[in-house]
Every structure is written in C-alpha cells, then in structure tokens.
Amino acid sequence: MNATKKVAFYTLGCKLNFSETSTIARDLTQEGYDRVPFEAYADIYVINTCSVTDNADQRFKTIVKKALKSNPNAFLIAIGCYAQLRPQELAQVDGVDLVLGAAEKFNISAYLNELLTDSSNRSNKAQVHSCAIEEVDTYVSSYAIGDRTRAFLKVQDGCDYKCSYCTIPMARGISRSDGLDNIMNQAREIAQSGIKEIVLTGVNIGDYGKGEFGNKRHEHTFLELIQALNTVEGADRVRISSIEPNLLSPEIIDFVAHADNFVPHFHIPLQSGSNEILAKMQRRYKRELYEERVESIKKAMPNACIGVDVIVGFPGETEELFLETYNFLSALDISYLHVFTYSERPGTKAVELSGVVSPELRQKRSKMLRGLSIKKRRAFYDSQLGTTQTVLFEGENKKGFIHGFTPNYVKVKTPWNPELVNTLHQVKLQEIDLDGLVRFEWADNAIDAQAKVESVSF
C-alpha cells in the first residue's frame, strides 16, 4: 500500500526542525512511501511547525492551503513545536487530519498507517495525539542529509532554562542528549556520504551531556563532544550552531581556535545589552560576561565571525534601555545580528510584566538594529577582503549564480557552474558586490581553467 503513497514535507523554523524532518522522511521512505517535493502532488503532506514567530498559526494555514491546492483530497499532518503547544488550534484548521506532539511525531508511521487504513471513516475533525510535555523525556536521534551540502546533526534536545519569554521548554521538554558513540557514528555516516560540513544543532547544545528520563548527570561535556568530533575523518568542516554565552567556556574557545575541523564561527544569543532587561528575561549572564566572551574569541581567532541574537521591545524596555543595547552592540566586535521583535507568548512569565512596548516602537527599534546588522556585516566582510579562504559551494542555482561560504561565514558568489556544487576551493576575496555578497578570484587549480574564466565573467 505504502509504495503507491506519495509524501511531501514542509519545515518551518530552526535547524533542529530540519534535522528531525529529514529523519522522519527517511523513516517513511524506508517503509515504502515515495517522497516528493512539497510543491508536487502528494497523498500525504507533513508540516513541521515552529512556535517562535507570533504569526505561526497564520503561516501554518497558508501552507495547508498550498498543499490542498495541489491535492484537495490529501491527508495533512501537523507535527513540531506548535503542534505540541497548541494542538487543538491546529486541529481546527480546515483540511488537517492529524496533529502529533513532541513525542508522538517520531511514531508518525504508526499513526499514518492507522489513518490510511481507516480512511473510509475519515471525518472533518482532526485526530490529536499529544502527551503532556512532562512525559517527554526520551531522546530521538536525527540528522538532515541528502538535500544540502551541509548536514544538520542533532546532538541535544529540550531545555532546562526558564527564560521568561520562551515557550521552547513547553514545546520540547527537559534537556537531554544523544550518546557520544551514536553521534560519532552518525558523523561518520555523514562524512562518508560526501557531505563536507556538519552543523551541530539542538535547543541548548552547550548543555550537552544530560541523559534521558530526567538524568541530570552529564555523561560527557560539550567540550568532550567537539574534541571527539574533531577526529572524524572526512568531516572537512564542523560548525557550532548557537551556544549560550555562559556555556561557551574559555576551554571551548581555545579548542576551536586550534582544531583541524571546527570553523571560526560562533552564534551567541545576547537578547539584550541591558542588564536590567536580561534580569527580567531570566537570562543566566550579564552583558559583561558576553563582552568577555566576544573579546576572548577575537583574541584567539581575529578573523572569527560572531553572530548575535537580540530581542527588541521586551516589556520594560524604555528608550534609554534600548539605546543601551544599541550602543553596546555598536561597540562590540561582532559580525551580524539576528533581530527578533518581541511577541507575547501565552503561558510565559513575560506576558505578565508591566511596561509593554507599543507595536510601533517595537518595529522602529527592530529596524534600527537591522540597519546596524547590515553595517556590521559590511564591516566584517571588508575586513576579510584580500584574504585567501577555502569556500564550500552550495547546491542551488540562485538566479544564475552559485553561492558559497568561507569557514568564517563570508558569503561569496560566482556565475552558476554545476561542477562546483559541494566542492571546496581556494579563493582570494576581492570586493563586495551591490547585493552584499563577495566576489573573488580563484586561488587554486582544482577546476578547468576555462570554467573559471567563464565563472568570473559578471
């Protein structure tokens, strides 16, 4: 029966979601389902949801309509964080047949087979299978591979932090980790498949080591994990995704600075440059520690790229406190910002705080920080011009160009050449183009000279 069923997937949100979608898709493929692109006709559409954005429900409805346009009779399944937090809301959306929570999504095959077997009794009301988040205490391994030049390798899930604005602990449960041996085996599988870059992902990866079933004793530390991964043959690059500043120890920074496989790129959530706001957010550090971490990275790796998450418009953020954040970031030696406009999340402590910032002010402040991010990225790219770097080229044709990234996350471009896909080449960074990407000249002899000539004829 499954061999005739086509299934398509759509993923919203973070790298962790992508890794889990990929694993679920592989499981269904092994059971005989035929995976097709989401834009194609399918019998089953699986949407992996995200709860971070304030318009998550609207995004979901738009994707559902897109799927039903391809096949009005398709079965629609919602999984992921929003499905755990607001299962009944998603179940009310026209066309949805099945909503699976944080634990249940990894048993999608059983629920799907039951749904298909009883399809004659299909009703207008979606089935919901979602246990209490307190019951989600086991770990399921995942990694994304096959459709990218890099693989997202999940090493940790859940979070024990209680940031006042965040719903992730309610959506994913307690902090828990994969075993070191299992991660090493998966990393070897990825490397042997020809993928050049592994990105370590999770909810709070610096907390790596806590076991299943609420076991808070660390079997291994994050430092021990990256030390082990640095020995994986064929893993040309390993990139740490996002790590909390209080968990980014001097030992981790020193190790990355001298490692063979790890790249000089850190993404470190700040959220606010005001200690007063950080306290209201229930973050576990002050801005002084954050500044110290940035200085330590730059001292050990002067060309390192440092990305920053920041939230604007949090309750109690006066103009003075916002400018404290803006000026702190402006003076900091960082490379780019991910700016999030604060939105009220039901069930969080932050919704009860006074000093609500108007939507207009939130947007104004967000625009200011996005402008600062553009300046920071431009300055960082400028500082890298004239250097010779190794670029890993991506797999997509972007309007006639192929893009690639240096180890320290400078994005380059050259006219499309399929021979470059998933290859590493030495280039010399030359100038920043009008679109903000970097043009280069070749610094190796790895591909045909004529192809190189053609690829730089802008």
Secondary structure, DSSP 8 states (H G I E B T S, - for coil): -GGG-EEEEEE-S-HHHHHHHHHHHHHHHHTT-EE--TTS--SEEEEEE--SSTTHHHHHHHHHHHHHHH-TT-EEEEEEHHHHHSHHHHHTSTTEEEEE-TTGGGGHHHHHHHHHHTGGG--SS-EEE---GGG-------EE-SSSSEEEEE-EE------TT--HHHHH-S-EE--HHHHHHHHHHHHHTT--EEEEE-SSGGGTTB-STT--SBSS-HHHHHHHHTT-TT--EEEE-B--TTTS-HHHHHHHHH-SSB-SEEEEEEE-S-HHHHHHHT-SS-HHHHHHHHHHHHHH-TT-EEEEEEEES-TT--HHHHHHHHHHHHHS---EEEEEE----TTSGGGG-S----HHHHHHHHHHHHHHHHHHHHHHHHHHTT-EEEEEE-S--BTTEEEEE-TT--EEEEE--GGGTT-EEEEEEEEE-TTS-EEEEE-S--S-HHHHHHHT--
